[in-house]
Amino acid sequence: QVQLAESGGGLVQAGGSLRLSCTASGSIFSIGAMGWYRQALGKQRELVAAITNGGTTNRADSVKGRFSISRHNAKNTVYLQMNSLKPEDTAVYYCNAVGNVATPFVSWGQGTQVTVSS
């Protein structure tokens, strides 16, 4: 099993920046990719950005040019740098990890609130 611990959420004004962190523990060798999802009030959870073990990244169209995802392998940590934040980015952000081909699983963090004021 893999456990995920998130940090870095908070309240920021529009145009500001935040960095979210997600640290994995447990069977980290079995992780194939990690990413960030978000869920706004009354909406479905959606993918924000993801990064594979090989370093390939994927981002939602709505955040391209503003958000970036990176990882620090030695710290087992994935970061989501969020710049030029908009009120519509307000949501609970969840860290996600999926297993590799040999060890399939899905793990979620507890979520961290990001609120962008106009």
Secondary structure, DSSP 8 states (H G I E B T S, - for coil): -EEEEEE--EEEETT--EEEEEEEEESGGGEEEEEEEEE-TTS--EEEEEEETT--EEE-GGGTTTEEEEEEGGGTEEEEEE-S--GGG-EEEEEEEEE-SSS--EEE---EEEEEE-
